[in-house]
Amino acid sequence: MRKLLFHVPIILLFGCTQSFKYPPIEKPQQPTSYIQAASIEPGCLLPSPEIMNASTADSITLEIKISTDGTPLNATVTESSNNIALDKAFQTAAMACHFKPATSFSPYTSTTTPIESNYVLTQNWPAGHIFLGPFRCFRPDYPSRALRHRQQAKVYVYFRRTLHENTFETRAESATEHKELIQASLTTVERCLAHKETQNDLLADAWYVAPIIWLIE
């Protein structure tokens, strides 16, 4: 009888020890770094109208390696326009552009560092398209702030060549109130009109319109 009483507490104590579970240890969340993609600067000229045949619809895609200061290092045609001369003209035009370089933000040091990156540039045009005024430039990228907030808009930028030499008047109209998209549209037109190549076919004191569509695909 004594032996039985003596062993019971030991058995109970052993059972309690085996059933006890410690709570899981939560790992502290580590701050993550993020990368801001490169973007093309407004006012980058397309190949000359003599090379671009807009009688039929066409498109081309290039992959451009961008340095840490925004300079293009090389341009590779990934989807051809099926015209060797046009492909080469687009490569030359892309290499003459300037870009905002991609950046990497580190939360540990709160610093932003430019990095090399690849930029995919796609240009397409419908049949019968006329490359006039701001249509002589590559289409712009979304402003990063507007893209982050998923803003969409269609902005009409009206422009005319004044009677003064090489000066232009511009104004924008849009149903949207997204200031970033309206300002980006004006900047796109103004920087493209700064090139002499875009001014040749524009009549003085005549109004033209450039509809710029910001649509997230």
VENTAUR-V794238 format. One record per helix or strand. SS is the DSSP state (A for helix, B for strand). FROM is the first residue (numbers start at 1). TO is the last residue. If there is no record, write none. Layout:
ss: (SS	SS)
from: (FROM	FROM)
to: (TO	TO)
This chain:
ss: (A	B	B	B	B	B	A	B	B	B	B	A	B	A	B	B	A	A	B	B)
from: (2	34	39	45	58	71	84	98	102	111	117	133	137	144	153	168	179	196	204	207)
to: (19	36	40	45	66	79	95	100	106	115	125	136	137	148	161	174	193	198	204	214)
